[in-house]
Amino acid sequence: MKYIVVTGGVVSGLGKGVTISSMGRMLQGCGLRVTSIKIDPYLNVDAGTMSPFEHGETYVLDDGGETDLDLGNYERFLSVSLTSEHNITTGKVYRNVIGKERRGDYLGRTVQVVPHITNEIQEWIERVAHVPVDDAGRRHWEAREVVEDGSDIIDDGGTAARPPFHPHGVVVGGGGGDDNVGVADVCLIEVGGTVGDIESSVFLEALRQFQFRVGPDNFCLTFVSLVPIMGEEQKTKPTQHGVRDLRSVGLSPAVIFCRCREVLEDGAKAKIASFCHVDGPGCVLSVHDVSNVYHVPLLLLEQKLHRILADKLKLHELPELARRLDLTMDGVEDTSASWNLLEGGGGDNERVVNALTAPGRGLGGGGGGEGGGHNMTMSRSMVDWARMAFKLDRFEDEVRIVIVGKYTGLQDSYLSVIKSLKHASMAVERKLDLIWVEAAHLENDSDNEGGGMGGEKEYAEAWDKMKTAHGVVVPGGFGSRGFLGKVLAAKFCRENSIPYLGVCLGFQAMVVEYSRNVLMWEDANSTEFDDMTQNPVVVFMPEIDKENMGGTMRLGSRNTYFTHPTHADGSPSVTRIMYGNADVVSERHRHRYEVNPDRVDAIHDAGLKFVGRDETGTRMEVAELPRSVHPYYVGCQYHPEFKSRPLNPSPPFHGLLLAACGMLDEYVGGGK
């Protein structure tokens, strides 16, 4: 196993997550299997109870882990499915060590930060790095973990059975005949925060020890820093100080990624290389602003990062990689000189896309790479990725999507929703114009449940934005503020035939709105907001813990069955069509409330069709209006945004964009 660690300095929020994800995508293009670990130094056990305003969205994994949003970047870029164990926090580490101490595992010894905490961190990294994260590897791994009596082995982390397979992801791993099938070749480790933070010091000490534990040929440290521009000069001093702090704890980076508004100048590279103890200016990489984030893997490729890492980690010497390692990426590397990303531009996009689409352009042609062969699936995915990145810059026609939410002050609160919309917009070849509407601004003083958060000006502006929408998304959330605005948004879209997608709370808002205005249950509500309502159409799930908040929701991947694939008018379920007419789909959940089973039949019979349900048939998962009534009016209790991928968009979001662009009829009629 090879380990690549990414640390950061100067300031937080430089994009370590995107950098490490882009590095992983590039290595996949070389034929390597990749996994990722995120270290978060905060004391919280997980991100589940953290405010979206402070920390951005909580990203949910297949096994129900509530994690940092960077794990979403890893999954989207690498098309892998991680577990909660891939997110290491100070809270988790100390909880494990204290648990061992209480059991007497340390046999009376004094428990200390060194060696007990640092050893726990190192053991955690090594254990999780060997967990397969692509579909092929997980399938093999799960088969090994079924014991003779049919039960599942419990691993050291207390997790039963691996999470279910990703239904939309790309298979990026290969086979083999031994116990290492599907295990990653490279583990990418991101250390959250910045070097010098008190919280991260124990993790840096653990990594200092870890480099000797695994050996210098298996460990590569990298550093992400900021190069600000003052006047017209690129300042290197912040990077020098950050690397000095890192070296003071016994860690010296082999590669430095310099985040800058503009392309890093040769003089700045040379100065950083000289003062920061790296092997020449070639190991100082410019990670400047680009037109879209999908260019970043190509930017790293253009600067030969894959060859730097191959030399540092001695990848050519591994016999198990002989048939897979291809540093030419089936010829894609040679085309990088024409991309002009290192010149601060995107080159001639039309010419680049045509070159990537040309016959034989790595999409099945022969040829071999260094090491005696190449993985065609990997090479193909890198060609497709490059084509996608350059095509995205060419889109001219816009599609306007309104997001009605309560955390609009920090867009990272809806990061996966934004990414899902972008993935879907790429699929329909439209430039995405996102419009933000604060849900509370859609309310006014005359509404039954009190006035909105803003004044008359905010109210008018919010509704003006709604009227320009080609489509509307109402994402999940918690708390009463803005819920009425979400209900009003659902009503507006239903009555004006505007494509609508409600996710989690947005789905529940659909149900409340329909109950109030079609079934005429005027006080219909969720018991989350009114536990005295006479028409509780959304209720607290009976199995949920009411006392503790962390990790107590209905979490993780669960199956949804399309129990009503055809409507009364004979038309098929549009949601099921978007899932390729599947009978069962697996999506991720995060909620405490559900549609009241006692009210399901009345609502369904009134026209809002619950076409998707859980395995018992009593928990509602998907609701929609028939297409004879509305072009696209869909809600889902689960969070489909967590499984969207750049080259494989989430089906509900894809359907919304198709409807918003007037393409859904053609898509459905074409037998898609």
C-alpha distance (Angstrom), angle and dihedral (degrees) to the residues before:
residue distance angle dihedral
M1 . . .
K2 3.80 . .
Y3 3.81 119.7 .
I4 3.81 126.0 -153.4
V5 3.81 115.5 -173.5
V6 3.80 124.1 -161.4
T7 3.79 118.9 -159.9
G8 3.79 130.1 171.3
G9 3.75 140.1 -146.1
V10 3.81 145.2 -173.8
V11 3.82 96.8 32.3
S12 3.79 137.8 1.0
G13 3.79 123.2 -114.0
L14 3.82 95.6 50.2
G15 3.79 93.1 132.0
K16 3.80 104.5 -96.0
G17 3.80 88.3 152.4
V18 3.79 93.3 55.3
T19 3.80 91.0 43.0
I20 3.79 94.8 52.8
S21 3.82 91.7 42.7
S22 3.80 90.7 50.6
M23 3.79 90.4 48.8
G24 3.79 88.9 52.1
R25 3.79 93.4 49.9
M26 3.80 89.8 50.5
L27 3.81 91.6 50.5
Q28 3.79 90.0 49.1
G29 3.79 86.5 55.3
C30 3.80 87.0 58.7
G31 3.80 90.4 56.6
L32 3.80 98.7 -98.7
R33 3.80 127.3 135.8
V34 3.78 111.0 -127.3
T35 3.79 136.6 -164.5
S36 3.82 130.7 179.9
I37 3.80 138.8 -145.3
K38 3.80 126.4 -167.8
I39 3.82 119.8 -154.5
D40 3.81 113.7 -157.1
P41 3.81 112.2 -173.2
Y42 3.81 96.3 -157.0
L43 3.81 120.6 113.7
N44 3.80 94.0 -122.7
V45 3.78 113.1 109.5
D46 3.81 88.9 -134.4
A47 3.79 140.8 -17.8
G48 3.81 94.6 -97.3
T49 3.81 97.3 104.0
M50 3.81 97.8 37.4
S51 3.81 121.7 112.7
P52 3.82 115.7 -106.8
F53 3.80 87.9 -137.8
E54 3.80 90.4 60.2
H55 3.77 103.5 34.7
G56 3.78 108.4 15.8
E57 3.78 122.6 -123.6
T58 3.77 125.3 -13.4
Y59 3.78 106.8 -122.4
V60 3.82 115.5 -145.7
L61 3.79 122.5 -147.8
D62 3.79 131.0 -154.3
D63 3.79 93.0 -96.9
G64 3.82 92.1 50.6
G65 3.79 96.9 -99.3
E66 3.81 113.0 155.5
T67 3.77 104.8 -145.3
D68 3.77 148.7 162.3
L69 3.80 116.2 -68.0
D70 3.82 90.7 -115.4
L71 3.80 89.4 75.9
G72 3.79 85.2 63.1
N73 3.80 88.9 56.9
Y74 3.80 89.8 51.8
E75 3.79 93.8 49.4
R76 3.80 94.5 45.3
F77 3.81 95.8 47.6
L78 3.79 97.4 39.1
S79 3.82 101.1 33.9
V80 3.80 91.6 -131.0
S81 3.80 133.3 132.6
L82 3.79 112.8 -130.9
T83 3.81 130.1 -166.0
S84 3.79 132.8 -131.5
E85 3.81 87.4 -100.4
H86 3.81 88.9 67.3
N87 3.81 88.6 70.2
I88 3.81 110.1 70.3
T89 3.81 117.5 -168.0
T90 3.78 132.2 178.3
G91 3.80 87.7 -117.1
K92 3.81 92.7 56.6
V93 3.80 93.7 46.1
Y94 3.80 95.6 49.2
R95 3.80 91.4 43.3
N96 3.82 90.1 55.7
V97 3.80 94.0 46.3
I98 3.79 93.6 46.8
G99 3.81 89.5 47.7
K100 3.80 90.0 54.3
E101 3.80 90.8 48.1
R102 3.82 91.5 51.8
R103 3.82 90.4 50.7
G104 3.79 90.4 51.4
D105 3.80 94.9 -114.9
Y106 3.80 91.7 142.5
L107 3.82 92.6 56.1
G108 3.79 96.4 -131.7
R109 3.80 97.0 -47.9
T110 3.79 119.8 141.1
V111 3.81 106.8 -97.8
Q112 3.81 111.1 -133.6
V113 3.79 140.1 172.9
V114 3.80 87.5 -110.7
P115 2.98 116.9 69.6
H116 3.80 103.8 0.7
I117 3.81 102.0 48.3
T118 3.80 93.9 37.1
N119 3.82 91.5 47.4
E120 3.81 90.4 50.1
I121 3.81 89.8 53.8
Q122 3.80 93.3 48.6
E123 3.79 93.4 46.8
W124 3.81 90.3 47.9
I125 3.80 91.7 53.1
E126 3.80 93.7 48.7
R127 3.80 93.4 46.3
V128 3.79 96.6 48.1
A129 3.81 94.4 41.5
H130 3.81 88.5 66.4
V131 3.82 95.2 53.0
P132 3.84 108.3 106.2
V133 3.79 112.3 -121.8
D134 3.81 103.3 -178.6
D135 3.78 122.9 79.1
A136 3.81 97.1 -108.7
G137 3.78 93.4 49.7
R138 3.79 94.7 44.1
R139 3.78 91.6 50.2
H140 3.81 90.1 55.1
W141 3.82 92.6 42.4
E142 3.80 94.0 51.5
A143 3.78 91.5 49.6
R144 3.82 89.1 55.4
E145 3.79 92.8 49.6
V146 3.80 96.7 58.3
V147 3.78 107.7 98.2
E148 3.77 124.6 -149.2
D149 3.80 95.0 -90.1
G150 3.81 90.2 54.1
S151 3.81 97.1 -110.0
D152 3.80 123.9 127.6
I153 3.76 123.0 -107.2
I154 3.78 114.8 -119.7
D155 3.80 112.9 -134.7
D156 3.80 127.0 -144.3
G157 3.79 91.0 -88.0
G158 3.80 92.5 59.6
T159 3.80 94.0 -114.5
A160 3.79 117.9 141.9
A161 3.82 121.3 -146.4
R162 3.77 120.1 -14.3
P163 3.80 116.0 -86.3
P164 3.81 119.0 -92.1
F165 3.78 121.6 -82.8
H166 3.79 121.0 -85.3
P167 3.82 106.8 -105.2
H168 3.80 96.6 -157.5
G169 3.82 105.0 31.4
V170 3.80 128.5 109.2
V171 3.80 117.1 -110.1
V172 3.78 103.7 -121.5
G173 3.80 101.9 168.3
G174 3.75 132.1 82.1
G175 3.74 135.8 -142.7
G176 3.77 136.0 -105.0
G177 3.73 133.1 162.4
D178 3.78 105.1 -108.8
D179 3.78 140.9 72.4
N180 3.81 90.8 -85.5
V181 3.80 93.5 66.2
G182 3.78 108.7 135.3
V183 3.80 95.3 2.8
A184 3.79 109.7 134.9
D185 3.79 122.5 -102.7
V186 3.81 92.8 -151.4
C187 3.81 130.4 32.8
L188 3.80 116.0 -157.7
I189 3.81 115.0 -154.1
E190 3.79 123.3 -166.3
V191 3.80 119.0 -164.1
G192 3.80 109.3 -152.8
G193 3.79 123.5 -136.0
T194 3.79 123.4 20.0
V195 3.78 134.6 -60.2
G196 3.79 108.9 -90.8
D197 3.80 96.1 38.1
I198 3.80 111.5 132.0
E199 3.81 90.3 -136.8
S200 3.80 94.9 58.6
S201 3.82 97.9 43.8
V202 3.82 94.6 93.8
F203 3.81 91.3 51.8
L204 3.81 91.9 50.1
E205 3.81 89.4 50.7
A206 3.80 89.3 50.3
L207 3.81 90.2 50.9
R208 3.81 90.6 47.8
Q209 3.78 88.0 58.0
F210 3.80 92.2 40.0
Q211 3.82 93.3 60.8
F212 3.82 88.9 63.8
R213 3.80 93.1 40.3
V214 3.82 92.9 59.6
G215 3.81 98.0 27.7
P216 3.82 132.8 -115.2
D217 3.82 93.9 -84.2
N218 3.80 90.4 59.0
F219 3.80 100.0 44.5
C220 3.80 130.2 68.8
L221 3.79 123.5 174.9
T222 3.80 121.2 -157.6
F223 3.78 131.8 -176.6
V224 3.82 131.5 -149.2
S225 3.79 115.1 -154.2
L226 3.78 141.5 166.9
V227 3.78 123.3 -111.0
P228 3.80 105.4 -166.9
I229 3.78 122.7 -161.5
M230 3.79 116.7 -131.9
G231 3.75 114.2 -176.4
E232 3.77 99.4 -31.0
E233 3.80 97.5 -38.8
Q234 3.80 126.1 103.2
K235 3.80 106.1 -135.0
T236 3.80 116.3 -141.3
K237 3.81 99.3 177.0
P238 3.85 95.5 91.9
T239 3.81 89.3 55.1
Q240 3.80 91.7 47.9
H241 3.81 91.2 52.1
G242 3.80 92.6 46.6
V243 3.81 92.5 52.1
R244 3.80 90.2 45.5
D245 3.81 89.5 55.8
L246 3.79 90.2 48.5
R247 3.80 93.3 49.3
S248 3.80 89.9 48.8
V249 3.82 89.0 68.2
G250 3.80 93.0 48.9
L251 3.80 100.7 -94.0
S252 3.79 124.1 116.3
P253 3.82 120.4 -173.7
A254 3.78 120.6 -129.4
V255 3.82 93.5 -162.8
I256 3.80 129.5 31.2
F257 3.82 120.9 -158.1
C258 3.79 110.7 -156.1
R259 3.79 115.7 -155.4
C260 3.77 109.3 -153.7
R261 3.76 138.2 156.0
E262 3.80 89.7 -123.5
V263 3.80 136.4 30.6
L264 3.80 109.7 -69.2
E265 3.80 110.7 -107.6
D266 3.80 121.7 -124.3
G267 3.79 91.2 -118.1
A268 3.80 91.9 55.0
K269 3.81 90.7 48.5
A270 3.78 91.9 51.3
K271 3.79 92.4 48.4
I272 3.80 93.5 49.5
A273 3.81 91.6 46.9
S274 3.80 90.9 50.6
F275 3.80 96.7 49.0
C276 3.82 99.1 34.9
H277 3.81 101.1 52.8
V278 3.80 100.2 -118.7
D279 3.79 127.5 141.9
G280 3.79 99.2 -93.9
P281 3.82 135.9 -56.3
G282 3.81 90.1 -62.5
C283 3.80 88.6 73.8
V284 3.81 91.4 56.0
L285 3.80 105.5 82.3
S286 3.78 128.2 -163.4
V287 3.79 111.6 -130.9
H288 3.77 97.6 178.0
D289 3.78 129.9 163.3
V290 3.80 112.9 -68.2
S291 3.80 132.8 -174.2
N292 3.81 93.5 -101.9
V293 3.78 135.0 5.5
Y294 3.81 92.9 -115.6
H295 3.80 89.2 72.2
V296 3.82 91.4 66.7
P297 3.85 96.2 83.4
L298 3.81 87.8 49.1
L299 3.80 90.8 48.2
L300 3.81 90.3 54.5
L301 3.79 91.0 45.9
E302 3.80 90.8 51.2
Q303 3.82 88.8 56.5
K304 3.83 91.4 50.8
L305 3.79 96.0 -115.8
H306 3.80 90.0 150.7
R307 3.80 90.6 60.7
I308 3.81 92.7 45.9
L309 3.80 90.1 53.8
A310 3.80 92.8 43.3
D311 3.80 90.3 55.1
K312 3.80 94.7 43.5
L313 3.81 93.5 48.4
K314 3.84 95.1 35.8
L315 3.79 92.3 -128.4
H316 3.82 92.1 166.8
E317 3.79 90.4 65.3
L318 3.80 95.3 60.6
P319 3.82 110.4 98.7
E320 3.82 92.5 -160.0
L321 3.81 89.0 62.7
A322 3.79 95.7 48.8
R323 3.80 94.2 99.5
R324 3.81 96.0 38.9
L325 3.79 109.7 37.0
D326 3.80 112.2 97.3
L327 3.79 114.5 163.3
T328 3.81 90.6 -178.5
M329 3.82 88.5 60.8
D330 3.79 88.5 -137.9
G331 3.79 90.2 -56.0
V332 3.78 98.6 -45.8
E333 3.80 89.8 114.7
D334 3.80 90.6 62.9
T335 3.80 92.6 56.3
S336 3.80 93.0 54.0
A337 3.80 91.8 84.6
S338 3.80 89.0 69.3
W339 3.80 95.4 51.7
N340 3.83 95.2 80.2
L341 3.79 92.3 -155.3
L342 3.80 88.2 135.7
E343 3.77 89.0 55.9
G344 3.78 91.0 60.0
G345 3.78 95.2 -104.6
G346 3.76 140.4 86.9
G347 3.77 96.3 -119.6
D348 3.78 121.9 -136.5
N349 3.79 98.0 -29.2
E350 3.79 94.2 -168.5
R351 3.79 91.6 54.4
V352 3.80 93.6 44.0
V353 3.80 93.5 49.9
N354 3.79 91.1 47.3
A355 3.80 90.3 50.7
L356 3.79 91.2 50.4
T357 3.81 90.4 48.7
A358 3.80 96.0 46.4
P359 3.82 118.0 119.8
G360 3.79 111.3 -84.1
R361 3.79 92.5 14.5
G362 3.78 95.2 146.6
L363 3.79 93.0 -63.9
G364 3.74 98.3 113.9
G365 3.78 106.3 -32.7
G366 3.75 123.0 130.5
G367 3.74 129.2 -111.6
G368 3.72 130.6 105.7
G369 3.72 137.1 -118.3
E370 3.75 132.4 -139.3
G371 3.75 110.5 -60.0
G372 3.81 96.3 42.4
G373 3.77 103.7 -76.2
H374 3.76 147.2 12.1
N375 3.77 141.7 -127.5
M376 3.80 107.4 -112.0
T377 3.80 93.3 -161.5
M378 3.79 90.0 57.1
S379 3.79 94.9 44.6
R380 3.76 91.1 47.9
S381 3.80 91.8 51.0
M382 3.82 91.2 52.9
V383 3.79 92.0 50.2
D384 3.79 90.3 48.9
W385 3.80 90.1 47.5
A386 3.81 92.8 51.8
R387 3.79 91.7 46.5
M388 3.80 90.1 50.2
A389 3.82 93.3 50.0
F390 3.80 94.0 51.9
K391 3.80 95.6 40.1
L392 3.80 89.7 54.7
D393 3.80 90.1 64.2
R394 3.81 91.4 55.3
F395 3.80 99.7 58.3
E396 3.80 112.6 114.8
D397 3.81 107.5 165.7
E398 3.80 111.2 83.2
V399 3.78 133.0 -142.5
R400 3.82 116.2 -159.9
I401 3.79 115.7 -144.4
V402 3.80 122.3 -178.4
I403 3.80 119.0 -149.7
V404 3.80 111.9 -156.9
G405 3.80 108.3 -161.1
K406 3.77 146.2 136.8
Y407 3.81 99.3 -128.7
T408 3.80 96.6 55.6
G409 3.81 91.5 129.9
L410 3.82 88.8 76.6
Q411 3.78 113.8 36.9
D412 3.82 91.9 -164.6
S413 3.81 84.7 73.2
Y414 3.81 86.3 75.2
L415 3.80 98.9 30.7
S416 3.81 96.6 133.6
V417 3.81 91.3 46.7
I418 3.81 89.7 52.0
K419 3.80 91.9 47.9
S420 3.81 91.6 48.0
L421 3.79 90.5 52.9
K422 3.79 90.3 49.2
H423 3.80 91.7 49.4
A424 3.81 90.1 50.5
S425 3.80 92.4 46.1
M426 3.80 89.2 54.1
A427 3.80 89.3 52.5
V428 3.82 91.0 54.6
E429 3.83 91.7 38.8
R430 3.78 96.9 -122.7
K431 3.78 132.4 132.9
L432 3.79 108.0 -114.4
D433 3.79 117.1 -127.0
L434 3.80 107.1 -169.1
I435 3.79 117.3 -159.7
W436 3.80 119.4 -167.8
V437 3.78 122.6 -146.0
E438 3.80 122.9 -177.4
A439 3.81 103.8 -133.2
A440 3.81 93.4 -140.2
H441 3.82 90.6 57.1
L442 3.81 89.3 66.4
E443 3.80 89.1 65.4
N444 3.78 125.7 79.3
D445 3.81 138.5 -172.3
S446 3.80 93.6 -88.8
D447 3.80 93.9 60.8
N448 3.77 115.2 108.1
E449 3.79 94.7 -121.2
G450 3.80 98.9 53.7
G451 3.74 136.5 -85.9
G452 3.77 126.9 -46.4
M453 3.76 126.0 -103.3
G454 3.81 95.5 -106.0
G455 3.76 135.7 49.4
E456 3.80 132.3 -105.6
K457 3.80 92.3 -74.1
E458 3.82 93.4 54.1
Y459 3.81 90.3 44.7
A460 3.81 92.8 53.0
E461 3.81 93.5 44.5
A462 3.79 92.2 49.6
W463 3.80 93.3 53.3
D464 3.82 91.8 43.7
K465 3.80 87.7 57.7
M466 3.79 91.5 48.7
K467 3.80 90.7 54.1
T468 3.82 91.8 56.5
A469 3.80 94.7 52.3
H470 3.79 123.8 119.4
G471 3.79 87.2 -168.5
V472 3.80 139.8 -2.4
V473 3.81 132.8 -140.7
V474 3.80 121.9 -165.0
P475 3.82 106.1 -169.5
G476 3.78 131.3 -164.0
G477 3.79 127.3 -76.7
F478 3.78 145.4 143.9
G479 3.79 134.2 -114.0
S480 3.79 135.2 39.6
R481 3.80 99.3 -88.1
G482 3.78 109.2 108.8
F483 3.81 96.5 2.2
L484 3.80 92.5 117.9
G485 3.80 88.5 51.4
K486 3.80 89.1 55.4
V487 3.80 90.1 50.2
L488 3.81 90.0 50.8
A489 3.81 90.3 48.9
A490 3.81 90.3 53.2
K491 3.82 90.3 49.2
F492 3.81 92.4 49.0
C493 3.81 92.5 50.9
R494 3.81 93.7 45.2
E495 3.79 94.0 50.2
N496 3.82 95.6 42.3
S497 3.82 98.6 42.2
I498 3.80 93.1 -118.3
P499 3.82 113.3 156.0
Y500 3.79 108.6 -103.7
L501 3.80 135.4 -171.5
G502 3.80 119.8 -172.7
V503 3.79 118.3 -167.4
C504 3.83 122.1 -163.0
L505 3.83 102.3 -47.5
G506 3.81 87.8 20.2
F507 3.80 87.8 57.3
Q508 3.81 90.4 50.1
A509 3.82 89.8 48.7
M510 3.84 88.0 57.1
V511 3.79 90.6 53.9
V512 3.80 93.4 47.4
E513 3.81 92.3 47.4
Y514 3.80 93.8 48.7
S515 3.78 91.5 47.4
R516 3.80 92.2 51.0
N517 3.79 100.0 43.5
V518 3.82 105.4 28.5
L519 3.80 104.0 28.8
M520 3.84 88.4 33.7
W521 3.79 94.4 -131.6
E522 3.77 90.9 149.9
D523 3.80 97.0 -171.3
A524 3.81 94.9 42.9
N525 3.79 109.0 142.9
S526 3.77 147.8 138.6
T527 3.77 116.0 -85.3
E528 3.80 85.7 -131.1
F529 3.80 86.8 74.9
D530 3.82 103.5 23.4
D531 3.78 117.7 20.8
M532 3.83 90.9 177.5
T533 3.81 97.4 58.7
Q534 3.80 117.0 128.6
N535 3.79 89.9 -142.2
P536 3.81 108.4 48.0
V537 3.80 101.0 -179.7
V538 3.82 92.8 165.3
V539 3.82 118.8 43.2
F540 3.80 141.5 177.7
M541 3.78 112.0 -90.5
P542 3.82 110.1 -110.8
E543 3.81 96.5 -134.1
I544 3.82 95.5 54.6
D545 3.83 120.4 107.1
K546 3.81 108.9 -116.7
E547 3.80 95.1 -166.8
N548 3.82 104.4 52.5
M549 3.80 124.7 49.1
G550 3.79 105.9 -170.2
G551 3.81 114.9 91.5
T552 3.81 94.4 -15.2
M553 3.80 101.4 113.2
R554 3.79 127.2 94.9
L555 3.78 95.8 -84.7
G556 3.78 141.2 177.8
S557 3.79 137.1 16.4
R558 3.79 116.8 -20.8
N559 3.77 132.3 167.1
T560 3.79 123.6 -101.5
Y561 3.81 117.9 -161.1
F562 3.79 120.9 -153.9
T563 3.78 95.5 -133.7
H564 3.82 94.4 167.0
P565 3.81 105.4 41.2
T566 3.81 93.7 160.3
H567 3.80 129.1 48.3
A568 3.80 125.2 -137.0
D569 3.82 90.7 -100.5
G570 3.80 89.9 57.8
S571 3.79 96.3 -106.7
P572 3.80 117.9 132.0
S573 3.78 124.2 -117.2
V574 3.80 107.9 -88.3
T575 3.80 91.8 -150.1
R576 3.79 91.6 54.7
I577 3.81 89.8 48.5
M578 3.80 89.9 54.5
Y579 3.81 88.6 53.6
G580 3.79 90.1 55.6
N581 3.84 93.1 -98.2
A582 3.79 90.4 -65.7
D583 3.79 117.8 168.8
V584 3.81 93.7 -148.4
V585 3.80 131.1 26.8
S586 3.79 131.6 -178.6
E587 3.81 118.7 -138.8
R588 3.80 135.8 161.9
H589 3.79 124.6 -100.0
R590 3.79 138.2 -159.6
H591 3.79 114.8 171.3
R592 3.82 146.2 111.2
Y593 3.81 99.4 -160.4
E594 3.78 131.3 63.3
V595 3.80 139.6 -177.6
N596 3.80 108.2 -78.2
P597 3.84 106.1 -102.2
D598 3.82 89.4 -147.7
R599 3.81 91.1 61.7
V600 3.80 99.1 41.5
D601 3.82 98.4 93.9
A602 3.81 94.1 48.9
I603 3.81 93.0 49.8
H604 3.80 93.2 42.8
D605 3.80 93.1 49.3
A606 3.82 89.9 48.7
G607 3.80 90.6 61.9
L608 3.80 110.3 -89.5
K609 3.78 98.1 110.2
F610 3.78 121.4 -147.1
V611 3.77 96.3 -151.7
G612 3.82 97.5 164.0
R613 3.80 124.9 53.3
D614 3.78 139.2 163.6
E615 3.81 124.3 -96.7
T616 3.82 91.6 -83.7
G617 3.79 93.6 51.2
T618 3.81 90.8 -130.6
R619 3.81 102.0 90.1
M620 3.80 114.2 72.5
E621 3.80 117.5 -134.3
V622 3.83 107.9 163.2
A623 3.81 131.4 28.1
E624 3.79 128.3 -179.8
L625 3.78 144.7 159.0
P626 3.81 116.2 -119.2
R627 3.81 113.0 -99.6
S628 3.79 88.9 -117.7
V629 3.82 86.1 67.2
H630 3.80 102.7 34.8
P631 3.84 133.7 9.1
Y632 3.83 93.3 -128.3
Y633 3.79 124.0 -12.7
V634 3.79 108.2 156.2
G635 3.78 135.8 156.1
C636 3.78 131.5 -179.9
Q637 3.78 130.7 -169.3
Y638 3.80 90.8 -147.4
H639 3.81 127.7 69.3
P640 3.82 107.8 -109.2
E641 3.81 90.9 176.4
F642 3.81 91.3 76.8
K643 3.81 92.7 67.9
S644 3.78 99.6 42.6
R645 3.80 116.7 119.7
P646 3.83 131.1 -168.3
L647 3.79 93.3 -114.7
N648 3.80 94.5 32.9
P649 3.83 113.1 40.7
S650 3.79 124.5 -156.8
P651 3.85 108.2 -90.3
P652 3.86 96.9 -130.0
F653 3.81 91.5 49.4
H654 3.79 91.3 44.0
G655 3.80 89.3 53.0
L656 3.81 91.4 50.1
L657 3.81 92.2 52.7
L658 3.80 92.4 45.5
A659 3.80 89.9 52.6
A660 3.81 92.5 44.1
C661 3.81 89.8 53.7
G662 3.81 94.3 44.3
M663 3.81 91.6 -113.9
L664 3.79 101.4 112.3
D665 3.81 96.8 91.7
E666 3.79 91.2 53.0
Y667 3.81 91.6 45.6
V668 3.80 92.3 50.8
G669 3.79 93.3 41.0
G670 3.78 90.6 51.0
G671 3.76 90.0 64.0
K672 3.79 95.1 -109.5
